[in-house]
Amino acid sequence: MVVIAGVFVVAMIAVAWLGAAGFARLRAPLDRLHCVTFVNAGCGLALLAASLAADGVSNRTANILLVLAINLFGGAAASHAVGRALRIRGSLPEID
């Protein structure tokens, strides 16, 4: 099971690098927010899978699941707020 957990940790690293490459490549602020969301969701799910592979159902896995749920729902609200702030500030073109 340690090998499977290691595979998921390597997947987390790959997701983080892919998100960083996308963040560096994309020019629009809203497009960059998508990269941040990708890293949050991808790394969080891989961490949860690694914890399940290493420990099974345990207190640590339950804590990771709770933090992941809060991160996904809170991250969506934060991304919406940042996008709205960018639009109000005038950094983004208007969409009709």
Buried (B, 14 or more C-beta within 10 A) or exposed (E): EEEEBEBBBEBBEEBBEBBEEBBEEBEEBBEBBBBBBBBBBBBBBBBBBBBBBBBEEEEEBEEBBEEBEEBBEEBEEBBEEBBEEBBEEEEBEEEE
